Amino acid sequence: MMFRSTFHHFVTPGHTNNYRARLLHTPALLGFLACLVVLPLWLLLVGHTTSSHGVVLGYTSSITTLQVLSQTNQERQNRGLEALVENTLLSQAAQHKAADMLEKQYWAHTTPSGEEPWAFIDEVGYSYQLAGENLARDFDTTPRMVEAWMRSPTHRANIVHPRYTQTGIGLATGMLDGVQTTVVVQLFALPRLVGQDPVIEGSVGVVGTSTTQASPTSSSLVATTQGVAQTVSPFLVLQVAIGIVLTLLVILFLYDHLVASRLTLGRNVGASTAHVLVFLVVIALLLSIKSGVVI
């Protein structure tokens, strides 16, 4: 009985709360506002910490190479193109490039020393006629990342290039520019057959070309097809938390309006309606925002 009366006091208009749900009084609304302000600050302060369970709070994800391969091939098949085949050497090159970006702290197709992406392909002894590279970071899911690539003309050109037949995918998780992140590297290539002359083509988007055959070299790099460690994205946490708070407020305002109408309370409901509309717009905008960067 005590719980029921307390519940009604906080959510149902009545004589104990001056016919306005206590959670909709000014102090409570200020409390909700404080939560929306404090949560991002808290995430900023602890965003670089790791828990004892190995869960990293940062702009990281559970993306796997198998998911990336499946999603990119789905885009190709939707356009009547042959599926790409994952090549071990290309995956070694992509993994090395991903690890190199974290080690040397850069976010670019070209290394700080001026090496082009094709240097990583040459290093593992993969001979190619045509090659391209897509990069992404800060994405929490594979579909969002591939969707971002497909919205970019240059990245889409790599994914749906009709001459590419093979791909390699590398993932690396670590600190980049002071933020815990997951870097994804996807290489695309048309292999060079034995005795075949190299083909020179103009670049397509971020596609690069080679005019010389890469000589075989030994490499101790190991290709990876595993996903990254279990992680939690602060952006996603913030989205969900703010969405829950705003949704709760919308429900409270609607319930308050419904009860007030049944009790025929003489109340100006215009303000409540405006609040609900504002919250709904904010929720819609919040859901439409997506994290992640591609180059």
N, C-alpha and C positions, 0 to 999 in steps of 0.2 A: 504493500500500500504506500509506504514511504517513497519507494522508487517511482511508482506511478504518479504520485502527486508532484514529485520533483521533475519528472519528465514533462508533464503538462505545464508546469510553471515555466520551463525553459523553451518549449516549442509551441504551446497552444495559448492563444489569447484568452485571458480570463481576469477575474477580479484580483487575483494575487499578483498579477504583473501589469496592471493598468491596461488590460486588454491589448497587449502587444507582447508577443513572444520575447522572453528575456534575452534570447540569443540575437534578437534584432534591435535591442536597445543600443544606444551609442557606445557604452563601454565594451560590450561584446563585439560590436562591429569594428571598434578600434583594435580589439584583440585579434580578430581575423586579419586585419590589415597588418598588424605587427608580425604575424606568422608569415605573411607573404613577403615581408621585408627581411625578416631574420633568416628564413630558409636559404635564400641565395647566398647570404653572407656566411652562413654555416658551411655550405657546400664549398665556398671559396676557401675557407680556412682549413678544411679537412680534405680537400679534393685531391691531395697528393699522398694521402696515407694509405697504408695497406693493413687490412685486418689480419688476425691470427688464423683466419680460415682461408686466407689467400684470395679474398675478394678485393679487387682494386677499385677505388672510387676515382674515376677519371673518365675522359672522353675515349673509352675503350669499348670493345664489343665482343660478340661471340661469333663473328664472321669466320667461316671456314673456306678453305680452297675449293672443296667439293661444291659448296653453295655458289661460289663465284663462277665456277665452271658451268654449273647447271643453269644459272641465271643468264649468263652471257650467251650460252648455246640456245636458250629459249628465245632470246631476242633475235638470233640469227635464223632459227627455224621459223619464227613468225614471218620472216621475210623471204622464205624459200631458199635459204643458204645452208650449206653443209655445216654440220657441227664441228667445232674445233676439238682437236685431240691434245690432251695435256702431254707435253714433252718433258722428260726428266731434266735434261740440260737447261731448258728454258726456265723450269721451276727453280733450279739451282741459281741461275742468274738473277731471277726475280727476288729470291730469298736473300741473296747477297746484297742486292740493291736496297732492299727494305732495311736490312741490318746496318748497312753503310750509312743510311740517312740518320738513323738514331745514334750511331757511333760518332759521326762527324757533325751532327746537329745542323742539318740543312733540309729544306723542303723544296726540291726542284728536280727537274729532269737531268740537269747537269750538276756534277759534283763541284765542290768548292775549288778543286784543282783543275776544273775544266773538262773532265771526262764526260762524254756523252753516254746515254743509256746503253748504246751498242757495245761499249767497252766491256760491260758485264757479260754480254752475250759472247763476245769474242773470247773472254777469259775462260769460259767453260768449254770452248771448242765446238760451238754450234755454228754450222755453216748456213748462211741464209741469203736470200735474194732481197727480201723486204722485211722490215721489222717495225714494230710500233710499241708504244708504252702508255699505259694509263696509270695514274696515281690517285690515291684517295686516303683520307685520314678522318678521324673523329666520328665515324659512322657507327651506329649501334646495331644495325641489321644489314644483311646483304641486299635485300630488295631495295632499301632506301639508297644504298650506295650505287647500285646498278641503275636505278631510276635517275640519280643525279648524273651519272655518266651519259645516259641516253638523252638527257635534256641538253647536254653540251654537244654542239656539232662536231667538235674535234674528237671528243672521246667516243661519240657514237660512230664516227667514221672508222675508228679502229675496230669496234665491236662488230660492225656489219660489213667490214671490208671483204669483198668477194674473193680476193686472192689469198687471204690468210687461211691456213689449214691447221696451224698448231699454236698452242698457247702455254704459258708458264705463269704460275701465281705464287707470290711470296707474301707472308704476313710477319710483322714484327711488332711487338708491344714494348713500350718503354717511354722514357721522358723525351719530349721534343718541344723545344721552346718553353721549357718550364712546366709542361702539362703532360700528364700520363695519357698516352694515346695508342691507338693501333694504326699502323701504316700498312696499306695494301698496295702491292705492285703487281700489275698484270702486263705481261709481255705477249706480243702477237708476232707471228712470223710465217713467212713462206720459205721452207727449207730449200737450200741449194743442192741439187742432185750432183752426183759425181760426174765430172767432165762437163758440167753445164757452165756456160759463161755467166758471169754476174749480170744482173739486170739493173739498170739505172732508172729510177722513177722519181718524179717530183714528190715532195712530202705531202701527206694527207693528214691534216690536223697535226697531231703530235707524232706522226709517223716519221721514222727516219729510214734512210736507205744505206746500203753498203755497196761499195764498188769493188771490194776485194774480198777474197775468201778468207774466212777466219781459220787460221791454222790450229790443229788440235793441240790442246795443252792439258796438262794434268790438273786436277782440282780436288781439293779435300772437302768441298762444300757438299752438304747433304740436303737433298730436296725434302720439303715438308708438305704433307697433305693434311696436317692436323689443324684443329681450330686453336684459337688462342685461349689463354686461361679465363676462367669464369670472371666476369667483370660487371661492374655497374656503372652506367653512364649518369653523371650528375645532371646532365641536361634532361635525360629521360625522367630521373627522379623529380626534378623540379617541375617538369611538365605535368606529371601525374599528381604531385602534391598540390600544386596550384589548381589543377583541374578539379580535384576532390573538394577543395575548400570552396571554390566558386560554385560547383554543382550543389554542395550542401546549402549554400546561401540561396540559390535559386529555389531549391525545394522548400526551404523555410519560408521564403517570401510567398511562394504559391500557396503553401498550406495555411499561412497566416491570412492571406487574402480569402481563401475558401472558407475558413472558420468565421472570419469577420463578416462575410456575406451572409452566412447562415444565421449568425446572431443579429443580423441587420444593424451592425454598428455604424454609426454615422462617421465614417472615416474617409478622408481623401486618399483614394488608392492610386492616384496618378503617380506619386513618388515610388510606390512599390513596383508598379508596372515598369517605370523607367529603370529602376534598379535591375529588375529581371532582364530587361532587354540589353542593358549594358553588360551584365554578367554573361549572357548568352553570346554576345559578340566577342567578348574577351576569350571565352572558352573556344569558340570557333577559330579565332586567330591563333590561340595557343596550340591547338591541334594541327594547324596548317604549317607551323614553324618546324623546320627540320634542321638538325645539326649536320655537320660534316663539310669537308672541303675536298674538291677535286682539282687537279691541275694536269 
